[in-house]
Amino acid sequence: MKVAIVHYWFITRRGGEKVVESMLKLFPNADIYTLFYDPKAYGDYLKNNNVHTSSLNNSFLRKHYQKIFPLYPMGISSLKLKEKYDLIISSESGPAKGIKNIHGVPHICYIHSPMRYCWSHKNMYVEAVNPLLRPFMSFFLERLRKWDKKTVNNVDLYISNSKNVADRVAKYYHRTAEIVYPPIAEELFEDIKHVTSVKTTYLSFGAITPYKKIDLLIDTFNKNGKSLIVVGEGSEREKLEKKAKENITFMGEVDWKRLREIIYNSKALLFPGEEDFGMIPLEVMAHGIPVIAFKKGGALETVVEDKDQISKSSGIFFEKQTEESLERAIMYFEDVEDQFDSLWIRDHAGKFAEDQFLLHFRSKVDDLLNSK
């Protein structure tokens, strides 16, 4: 079966890219289509596949890929399918589903979210820029929203990464999405050494962008003086690093071996944003480490909180994205920290392991193709 997988970009290796890598275990010979591809930065994970890039894929635009969103429709229109495929799979939280399908090939969209910057999180992105630029930002985001709406019916079947995102698909696209949770790599459940007996540091791990609310962590830990390690890169890093006090350490991107050591030696992962699903909490839980998460979005589907039985919990929630609410959660966590059961947390994360994704996603593919 000839398969084309369309993904917004391969510049960093985050949740969406890991999902594509799992899809390639089902369809190892699939051709890849993407707006931007930087093999030096991304690594050799696509070395066995033909990768076709858009007209936007040059070193200058790749460097500013998150800021040139008005050009995304032009970029996706420049991507031409090289063959008549049996199946198109778009991996979407950008414009991927907008690829032209002149042969009417069955098209499945695995959707991480309708584009946040022009639907659910538009106001947050507008408010993050200079006030003088906000009218222009709002104008271009509205144009992108109208274009995105025109591509909704390119898709035969939407598969969302969570109930949370399925609700957004219904709200913004007026389409029904079936749910297949994204894969957590099996190797994350393998044990490693170098675990300290006394843990003193909290962990933030992921992209440092406005909707992730890493600024809330910086403000909170600037006040409480506790140790915080921030792993990741993003548009907010430079600003937040200047603001952070000495108890907060920014690590940038680190390799998985080093990151796993950091995870194992952390008291808890802090997850202050409203995520579509959020693979990072599960990746950390796979190591037996609990999570302190904002009580909204995808975390509600992955973090288990039972204050009557902490040993059957994988973390705790805080109610509001405020310093006071987060600090109360941290103080409560420290009171009950020794009651968490790392083995229970690992077993819970195992319900989201990659074998489950492969089984359920393949079933959805077969159902669609058999219906045609």
Secondary structure, 3 states (H helix, E strand, C coil): CCEEEEEEEECCCCHHHHHHHHHHHHCCCCEEEEEEECHHHHCCCCCCCCEEECCCCCHHHHHCCCCCHHHHHHHHHCCCCCCCCCEEEEEECCCHHHCCCCCCCCEEEEECCCCHHHCCCHHHHHHCCCHHHHHHHHHHHHHHHHHHHHCHHHCCEEEECCHHHHHHHHHHHCCCEEECCCCECHHHHCCCCCCCCCCCEEEEECCCCHHHCHHHHHHHHHHHCCEEEEECCCCCHHHHHHHCCCCEEEEECCCHHHHHHHHHCEEEEEECCCCCCCHHHHHHHCCCCCEEEECCHHHHHCCCCCCCCHHHCCEEEECCCCHHHHHHHHHHHHHHHHHCCHHHHHHHHHCCEHHHHHHHHHHHHHHHHHHC
